[in-house]
Amino acid sequence: MQHYNKLAAMAAKKSLLCTAVLAGLAMSATALAADDGTLTWNGVTLYGTVDIGVAYQSHGAPLSQDQYVGLDYLVSKNGNKSTTSVAPNGLSQSKVGLKGTEKITDGLDFVFNLEMGFNPTSGRLSDATASLVHNNGLALTDQKTGADGSRAGQVFNGPAFAGVSSKEFGTLTLGRHNTVLTDVIGKDDPQGGSYAFSVIGYSGATAGGGNTENVRADNSVKYNYKYENFRVAAMWQFGKNDGSPGDGGQISVGADFGGLSVDGVYAFKNTSIAAGSLSAAQIAPCTGTKVPPACGLAHDSLAATISDNESWTLAANYKLNDQWKLFGGYEQITYSNPSNPLAAGFDGLGGYTISVTNNNAYAFDKKLKVSWVGAKAQLTKEWSLTGGYYHYDQNDYHSVVQSGVAVRAPCSSASFAQCSGNLDAFSLVADYRFTKRFDSYAGVMYSKVADGLANGYLHDSNTNVMAGFRFQF
């Protein structure tokens, strides 16, 4: 009972805050409409997206009311039976936001951005960690869609920053940011970060430099600068806060040459957190007749794997002509045991306590290589067709302990998650744009895992078919 009371209390508080924010946005929209019919008034712009449709998965899990992907669009460990459901955010995250620019002096502006992501299927704030809590102690066959993520029920679970911008010296902002790596991945993904049709959109491992909680960085400073055809971006995350205790940094260098746009990114994140649901064994002491006082905490908490991550990325897109555009990229991510291990008992993203930690998952470094290619054809002014191929390649980092020392125990099967393995996915999406702001789409993604990346999966493949519509303002 304590478990559900706490969840209900947290949901009520978030709902009240969300209602207050939406009321403010509605008043802003009224003022905007009364001004000149646009969505910008006195330098402040109201923007947003609503994306919803219907989807089918050959091996999926029931719809989550909290996780922003909603359904198992990608092959997932708990993907079980075929399912058809109303589905959220196929091409884009549904959101409402305010951004603004105010002139300070000639050549220098104050800028800000506040964004709230939500699930149109439930009306809730997007909250990945809540979806994990709902699966605590459940067998895979009984779980709903659930996955970790950087949108964890915060009122402003997207960017939330302020700073200054100059055409001559660049833009410097403080707060919560989409990372430099996230910006590059989104630009050079053929499916544009789609949840339903892109592996690197659905799973934040690529954009997060290893873990999806790092797609957005709290307590960070970000700088962007462009000179003629060249650009540079950098970000520093100070860490030392509840949700993300480790520091991190990223830098990218890019350039445009004719139709070619190319970027290289280096990123690291210390004490990176990958949250997960508690297993039945981890909450077993809380299922008897004599329940310890700490069991309310256990039911409302999560497990986490802790690591130090480092990644290198090269990504590009090339516009052949007005009809064709090509995309491609490669990233290598290295996971190591943390230099500063975390003890259980801290609050992670979403405010849920991390009651179980694993600081020794990588006796030998895990290396994940991510590659992708794709193309977009603008068939007519209204019609476009986009295809993408995505691939994961994981090294063998399996080990056993002998005489208190970890030694390698090579494997290339599904026996252990540490065995070498791979993932492949193909997607194709047709989009019809009725107006500048409104479009509809239909597409398919087939994904399959093998060997170590298939460890513990109920099924090793999934076919996702989705059709929907999207309104952007």
C-alpha positions as CSV (number, residue, x, y, z in Angstrom):
1,M,0.0,0.0,0.0
2,Q,2.9,2.4,0.8
3,H,4.1,1.8,-2.7
4,Y,1.0,2.9,-4.4
5,N,0.4,5.8,-2.0
6,K,3.8,7.2,-2.8
7,L,3.3,6.8,-6.5
8,A,-0.1,8.4,-6.3
9,A,1.3,11.3,-4.2
10,M,4.2,11.9,-6.7
11,A,1.8,11.8,-9.6
12,A,-0.6,14.3,-7.9
13,K,2.2,16.7,-7.3
14,K,3.5,16.4,-10.9
15,S,-0.1,16.8,-12.2
16,L,-0.6,20.0,-10.2
17,L,2.7,21.5,-11.5
18,C,1.9,20.4,-15.0
19,T,-1.6,22.0,-14.8
20,A,0.0,25.3,-13.6
21,V,2.5,25.3,-16.5
22,L,-0.1,24.5,-19.1
23,A,-2.4,27.2,-17.7
24,G,0.5,29.7,-18.1
25,L,1.1,28.5,-21.6
26,A,-2.5,28.8,-22.5
27,M,-2.6,32.4,-21.3
28,S,0.5,33.0,-23.3
29,A,-1.1,31.5,-26.4
30,T,-4.2,33.8,-25.9
31,A,-1.9,36.8,-25.8
32,L,-0.1,35.6,-28.9
33,A,-3.2,35.1,-30.9
34,A,-4.5,38.5,-29.8
35,D,-1.3,40.2,-31.0
36,D,-0.9,39.3,-34.6
37,G,-2.0,35.7,-35.1
38,T,1.5,34.2,-34.7
39,L,3.0,32.2,-31.9
40,T,5.7,34.8,-31.0
41,W,5.0,37.8,-28.9
42,N,7.6,40.3,-27.5
43,G,10.4,37.8,-28.3
44,V,8.8,34.8,-26.6
45,T,7.7,31.9,-28.7
46,L,5.3,29.1,-27.8
47,Y,6.1,25.9,-29.6
48,G,5.1,22.3,-29.4
49,T,4.3,18.9,-31.0
50,V,1.6,16.3,-30.7
51,D,2.4,12.9,-32.2
52,I,0.0,10.0,-31.9
53,G,-1.1,6.9,-33.9
54,V,-1.7,3.2,-33.8
55,A,1.0,0.5,-33.7
56,Y,1.4,-3.2,-34.0
57,Q,4.3,-5.3,-32.6
58,S,4.9,-8.9,-33.4
59,H,6.6,-9.4,-30.0
60,G,5.8,-6.5,-27.7
61,A,4.7,-5.5,-24.2
62,P,1.6,-3.6,-23.1
63,L,1.5,0.2,-23.4
64,S,3.2,2.2,-20.6
65,Q,1.4,5.3,-19.4
66,D,4.7,6.9,-18.4
67,Q,7.6,5.8,-20.7
68,Y,7.7,8.3,-23.6
69,V,8.3,5.6,-26.2
70,G,5.1,4.0,-25.0
71,L,5.6,0.6,-26.7
72,D,8.4,-1.8,-27.5
73,Y,9.0,-0.4,-31.0
74,L,12.4,-2.0,-30.9
75,V,13.1,-5.6,-30.0
76,S,13.1,-5.6,-26.2
77,K,13.9,-8.1,-23.4
78,N,10.2,-8.2,-22.2
79,G,8.7,-8.3,-25.7
80,N,6.4,-11.2,-25.7
81,K,3.1,-11.4,-27.5
82,S,1.8,-9.6,-30.5
83,T,0.0,-6.4,-29.5
84,T,-1.9,-3.6,-31.2
85,S,-2.4,-0.3,-29.4
86,V,-2.8,3.4,-29.6
87,A,0.8,4.6,-29.6
88,P,2.6,7.9,-28.7
89,N,5.5,9.8,-30.2
90,G,6.2,7.7,-33.3
91,L,8.2,10.3,-35.2
92,S,8.7,13.1,-32.5
93,Q,8.4,13.6,-28.8
94,S,5.1,15.3,-27.9
95,K,6.0,18.5,-26.1
96,V,5.0,22.0,-25.2
97,G,7.7,24.7,-24.6
98,L,8.5,28.4,-24.4
99,K,11.7,29.9,-25.8
100,G,12.7,33.5,-26.0
101,T,15.2,36.2,-27.1
102,E,15.6,39.6,-25.5
103,K,18.1,42.2,-26.8
104,I,20.5,43.3,-24.1
105,T,22.8,45.5,-26.2
106,D,23.7,45.7,-29.9
107,G,25.0,42.2,-30.9
108,L,24.1,40.5,-27.5
109,D,20.8,38.8,-26.6
110,F,19.5,37.0,-23.6
111,V,18.0,33.6,-24.6
112,F,16.1,30.9,-22.8
113,N,14.2,27.6,-23.4
114,L,11.8,25.6,-21.3
115,E,10.4,22.4,-22.6
116,M,7.9,19.9,-21.2
117,G,7.6,16.4,-22.8
118,F,4.3,14.5,-22.3
119,N,2.6,11.3,-23.4
120,P,-0.5,12.0,-25.5
121,T,-1.9,8.6,-24.8
122,S,-2.2,9.2,-21.1
123,G,-1.8,13.0,-20.6
124,R,1.1,12.3,-18.2
125,L,4.5,13.9,-18.1
126,S,7.0,11.6,-19.8
127,D,8.6,9.6,-17.0
128,A,10.9,6.7,-17.9
129,T,11.9,5.9,-14.3
130,A,8.2,5.5,-13.3
131,S,7.8,2.9,-16.0
132,L,10.7,0.9,-14.4
133,V,9.2,1.2,-10.9
134,H,5.9,-0.3,-12.2
135,N,7.8,-3.4,-13.3
136,N,9.6,-4.0,-10.0
137,G,9.5,-7.6,-9.0
138,L,7.5,-8.8,-12.1
139,A,8.4,-11.6,-14.4
140,L,9.2,-10.5,-18.0
141,T,6.0,-12.0,-19.2
142,D,4.0,-9.8,-16.8
143,Q,5.8,-6.5,-17.5
144,K,4.6,-3.5,-19.4
145,T,6.9,-1.4,-21.6
146,G,9.6,0.0,-19.5
147,A,13.0,1.5,-20.0
148,D,15.4,4.1,-18.5
149,G,15.6,7.6,-19.9
150,S,16.5,11.2,-19.3
151,R,12.9,12.4,-19.2
152,A,12.0,11.3,-15.7
153,G,8.8,13.2,-14.8
154,Q,10.4,16.6,-14.3
155,V,8.0,19.4,-15.3
156,F,10.6,20.6,-17.7
157,N,12.0,17.2,-18.7
158,G,13.5,18.5,-22.0
159,P,15.9,21.5,-22.2
160,A,15.6,24.1,-19.5
161,F,18.3,26.7,-19.8
162,A,19.1,30.4,-20.1
163,G,22.1,32.4,-21.3
164,V,23.5,34.9,-23.8
165,S,23.9,34.7,-27.6
166,S,26.1,36.8,-30.0
167,K,26.4,36.4,-33.7
168,E,30.1,37.2,-33.3
169,F,31.1,35.2,-30.2
170,G,28.5,32.4,-30.1
171,T,26.0,31.2,-27.6
172,L,26.7,30.4,-23.9
173,T,23.9,28.9,-21.8
174,L,23.5,27.4,-18.3
175,G,21.0,24.8,-17.0
176,R,19.7,21.5,-18.4
177,H,20.7,20.8,-22.0
178,N,20.4,18.4,-24.8
179,T,24.0,17.3,-25.1
180,V,26.4,18.1,-27.9
181,L,26.3,14.5,-28.9
182,T,22.5,14.4,-28.9
183,D,22.4,17.4,-31.3
184,V,24.8,15.7,-33.8
185,I,23.0,12.3,-33.6
186,G,19.6,13.9,-34.2
187,K,20.9,15.8,-37.2
188,D,22.6,12.8,-38.9
189,D,20.0,10.1,-38.1
190,P,18.0,9.4,-41.3
191,Q,14.9,8.9,-39.2
192,G,15.5,12.1,-37.2
193,G,15.6,10.4,-33.8
194,S,12.2,8.7,-34.3
195,Y,11.2,6.4,-31.4
196,A,9.2,4.0,-33.7
197,F,11.6,3.7,-36.6
198,S,15.2,4.5,-35.4
199,V,17.3,2.3,-33.1
200,I,19.3,5.4,-32.0
201,G,16.1,7.3,-31.4
202,Y,14.3,4.6,-29.4
203,S,17.4,3.7,-27.4
204,G,19.4,6.6,-25.9
205,A,22.6,4.6,-25.6
206,T,24.0,6.2,-28.8
207,A,23.0,9.8,-28.1
208,G,23.8,9.3,-24.4
209,G,27.3,8.2,-25.0
210,G,26.5,4.8,-23.4
211,N,23.5,5.4,-21.1
212,T,20.2,7.0,-22.0
213,E,20.0,9.1,-18.8
214,N,22.9,11.2,-20.3
215,V,21.0,12.3,-23.4
216,R,20.2,15.5,-21.4
217,A,22.6,17.0,-18.9
218,D,21.5,18.7,-15.7
219,N,23.7,21.2,-14.0
220,S,25.6,22.0,-17.2
221,V,27.1,24.8,-19.3
222,K,27.0,24.6,-23.1
223,Y,28.7,26.7,-25.8
224,N,28.1,26.8,-29.5
225,Y,30.1,28.9,-32.0
226,K,30.0,29.1,-35.8
227,Y,32.5,30.8,-38.2
228,E,31.7,30.7,-41.9
229,N,31.5,27.0,-42.8
230,F,33.0,25.7,-39.5
231,R,31.4,25.2,-36.1
232,V,32.5,24.0,-32.6
233,A,30.4,23.1,-29.6
234,A,31.3,22.1,-26.1
235,M,29.5,21.2,-22.9
236,W,30.6,20.6,-19.3
237,Q,28.4,18.9,-16.7
238,F,29.4,19.6,-13.1
239,G,27.8,16.6,-11.6
240,K,27.6,16.3,-7.8
241,N,23.8,16.3,-7.8
242,D,21.3,13.6,-6.8
243,G,20.2,12.6,-10.3
244,S,23.7,12.6,-11.9
245,P,26.5,12.6,-9.4
246,G,29.4,12.3,-11.9
247,D,30.9,15.0,-14.0
248,G,31.1,14.8,-17.8
249,G,32.3,16.7,-20.9
250,Q,31.8,16.8,-24.6
251,I,33.3,18.6,-27.6
252,S,32.4,18.5,-31.3
253,V,34.0,20.0,-34.4
254,G,32.1,20.2,-37.7
255,A,32.0,21.8,-41.1
256,D,29.9,22.2,-44.2
257,F,31.3,21.8,-47.7
258,G,28.7,22.2,-50.4
259,G,26.1,19.6,-49.7
260,L,28.2,17.7,-47.2
261,S,27.8,18.3,-43.4
262,V,30.2,16.4,-41.1
263,D,30.8,16.4,-37.3
264,G,33.2,14.6,-34.9
265,V,32.3,14.3,-31.2
266,Y,34.3,13.2,-28.2
267,A,32.3,12.6,-25.0
268,F,32.9,11.2,-21.5
269,K,30.7,10.7,-18.4
270,N,32.0,9.6,-15.1
271,T,29.8,7.7,-12.6
272,S,27.2,7.1,-15.3
273,I,23.9,5.6,-14.1
274,A,21.9,2.9,-16.0
275,A,18.7,2.4,-13.9
276,G,16.6,-0.8,-14.0
277,S,13.7,-2.5,-12.3
278,L,14.2,-4.5,-9.2
279,S,14.1,-8.3,-9.7
280,A,11.7,-10.5,-7.7
281,A,14.7,-11.7,-5.6
282,Q,15.7,-8.1,-4.8
283,I,12.3,-7.4,-3.2
284,A,11.6,-10.9,-1.9
285,P,12.1,-9.9,1.8
286,C,9.1,-7.6,1.2
287,T,6.6,-10.2,0.2
288,G,6.2,-12.1,3.5
289,T,3.7,-11.7,6.3
290,K,6.2,-9.8,8.5
291,V,7.3,-6.9,6.3
292,P,10.3,-4.9,7.4
293,P,9.9,-1.1,7.6
294,A,12.3,-0.6,4.7
295,C,10.0,-2.4,2.3
296,G,8.1,0.7,1.3
297,L,11.4,2.1,0.2
298,A,12.3,-1.1,-1.7
299,H,9.1,-1.2,-3.7
300,D,9.5,2.4,-4.7
301,S,13.2,2.2,-5.5
302,L,15.3,1.0,-8.5
303,A,18.5,-0.9,-9.2
304,A,21.4,0.7,-11.2
305,T,24.6,-0.3,-12.9
306,I,27.4,2.3,-12.5
307,S,30.2,2.9,-15.0
308,D,32.6,5.4,-16.5
309,N,31.8,5.9,-20.2
310,E,33.8,7.3,-23.1
311,S,32.7,7.7,-26.7
312,W,34.0,8.8,-30.1
313,T,31.6,9.6,-32.9
314,L,31.8,10.6,-36.6
315,A,28.6,11.4,-38.4
316,A,27.6,13.1,-41.6
317,N,24.8,13.9,-44.0
318,Y,25.0,14.8,-47.7
319,K,22.4,16.5,-49.8
320,L,22.8,15.2,-53.4
321,N,20.1,17.5,-54.8
322,D,16.6,18.8,-54.0
323,Q,15.3,15.2,-54.0
324,W,17.9,13.0,-52.2
325,K,19.7,13.2,-48.9
326,L,22.1,10.6,-47.5
327,F,23.0,9.9,-43.8
328,G,25.6,7.9,-42.0
329,G,27.5,7.6,-38.7
330,Y,29.7,5.6,-36.4
331,E,30.3,5.6,-32.7
332,Q,32.4,3.6,-30.4
333,I,31.5,3.5,-26.7
334,T,33.7,2.2,-23.9
335,Y,32.2,1.2,-20.5
336,S,34.5,0.8,-17.5
337,N,34.0,0.2,-13.8
338,P,33.6,3.5,-12.1
339,S,36.6,5.3,-10.6
340,N,34.3,6.6,-7.9
341,P,31.8,3.8,-7.0
342,L,28.4,4.7,-5.7
343,A,26.9,3.2,-2.6
344,A,23.2,2.4,-2.7
345,G,20.7,4.8,-1.0
346,F,20.9,7.9,-3.2
347,D,18.0,9.5,-5.2
348,G,18.3,9.2,-9.0
349,L,16.4,10.9,-11.8
350,G,12.7,11.1,-11.0
351,G,13.3,11.1,-7.3
352,Y,13.3,7.3,-6.9
353,T,15.9,5.9,-4.5
354,I,18.6,3.7,-6.0
355,S,18.5,0.8,-3.5
356,V,20.8,-1.7,-5.4
357,T,24.0,-0.7,-7.2
358,N,26.5,-2.7,-9.3
359,N,29.9,-1.0,-9.5
360,N,31.7,-4.1,-10.9
361,A,29.8,-4.9,-14.1
362,Y,32.9,-4.3,-16.3
363,A,35.9,-6.3,-15.0
364,F,37.0,-6.0,-18.6
365,D,35.9,-3.0,-20.7
366,K,32.7,-3.3,-22.7
367,K,33.0,-1.8,-26.2
368,L,29.8,-1.1,-28.1
369,K,30.2,-0.1,-31.8
370,V,27.1,1.6,-33.3
371,S,26.8,2.3,-37.0
372,W,24.0,3.5,-39.3
373,V,23.3,4.6,-42.8
374,G,20.1,5.8,-44.6
375,A,18.6,8.0,-47.2
376,K,15.6,10.3,-47.6
377,A,13.8,10.9,-50.9
378,Q,11.6,13.9,-51.3
379,L,9.3,12.4,-53.9
380,T,7.0,15.4,-54.3
381,K,6.4,18.5,-52.3
382,E,4.1,16.5,-50.0
383,W,5.5,13.0,-50.1
384,S,8.8,11.8,-48.7
385,L,10.2,8.3,-48.2
386,T,13.0,7.5,-45.7
387,G,14.9,4.3,-45.1
388,G,17.5,3.4,-42.4
389,Y,19.8,0.6,-41.4
390,Y,21.2,0.4,-37.8
391,H,23.8,-2.0,-36.3
392,Y,25.2,-2.7,-32.9
393,D,28.4,-4.8,-32.4
394,Q,29.3,-5.7,-28.9
395,N,32.7,-7.2,-27.9
396,D,33.2,-10.2,-25.6
397,Y,33.9,-8.9,-22.1
398,H,32.8,-12.0,-20.2
399,S,34.9,-13.0,-17.2
400,V,34.9,-15.4,-14.2
401,V,36.5,-15.0,-10.8
402,Q,39.3,-17.5,-10.0
403,S,41.2,-17.2,-6.7
404,G,39.7,-13.8,-6.2
405,V,40.8,-12.5,-9.6
406,A,38.7,-11.8,-12.7
407,V,39.9,-13.7,-15.8
408,R,38.5,-13.7,-19.3
409,A,36.1,-16.5,-20.2
410,P,35.4,-15.9,-23.9
411,C,31.9,-16.6,-25.3
412,S,29.9,-15.7,-28.4
413,S,26.4,-17.1,-27.5
414,A,23.3,-15.9,-25.7
415,S,24.5,-17.6,-22.5
416,F,25.6,-14.4,-20.9
417,A,24.9,-10.7,-21.5
418,Q,28.7,-10.2,-21.6
419,C,29.2,-12.4,-24.6
420,S,29.9,-10.8,-28.0
421,G,26.7,-10.0,-29.8
422,N,25.0,-7.8,-32.3
423,L,21.7,-6.1,-33.2
424,D,20.4,-5.2,-36.7
425,A,17.4,-3.1,-37.6
426,F,15.9,-1.9,-40.9
427,S,13.2,0.7,-41.2
428,L,11.2,2.4,-43.9
429,V,8.8,5.4,-43.4
430,A,6.5,7.2,-45.8
431,D,5.3,10.7,-44.8
432,Y,2.7,13.0,-46.3
433,R,2.7,16.7,-45.4
434,F,-0.8,18.2,-45.6
435,T,0.4,21.6,-44.4
436,K,3.5,23.2,-43.0
437,R,2.4,22.1,-39.5
438,F,0.5,18.9,-40.0
439,D,1.7,15.6,-41.5
440,S,0.8,11.9,-41.4
441,Y,3.1,8.9,-41.6
442,A,3.2,5.1,-41.9
443,G,6.2,2.9,-41.5
444,V,7.8,-0.4,-40.4
445,M,10.9,-1.3,-38.4
446,Y,12.3,-4.9,-38.1
447,S,14.9,-5.5,-35.4
448,K,16.8,-8.6,-34.3
449,V,19.4,-9.4,-31.6
450,A,21.8,-12.2,-31.5
451,D,24.3,-13.9,-29.0
452,G,25.2,-11.7,-26.0
453,L,22.8,-8.9,-26.9
454,A,19.9,-11.5,-26.9
455,N,20.7,-12.8,-23.4
456,G,17.5,-13.1,-21.3
457,Y,15.1,-12.0,-24.2
458,L,11.8,-13.7,-24.5
459,H,12.1,-13.4,-28.3
460,D,15.0,-12.3,-30.4
461,S,13.1,-10.2,-33.0
462,N,10.3,-7.8,-33.4
463,T,8.4,-6.2,-36.3
464,N,6.9,-2.8,-35.5
465,V,4.3,-1.3,-37.9
466,M,2.9,2.1,-37.1
467,A,0.7,4.8,-38.7
468,G,0.0,8.2,-37.1
469,F,-0.2,11.9,-37.5
470,R,1.8,14.8,-36.1
471,F,0.9,18.5,-35.5
472,Q,3.8,20.9,-34.9
473,F,3.6,24.6,-33.9
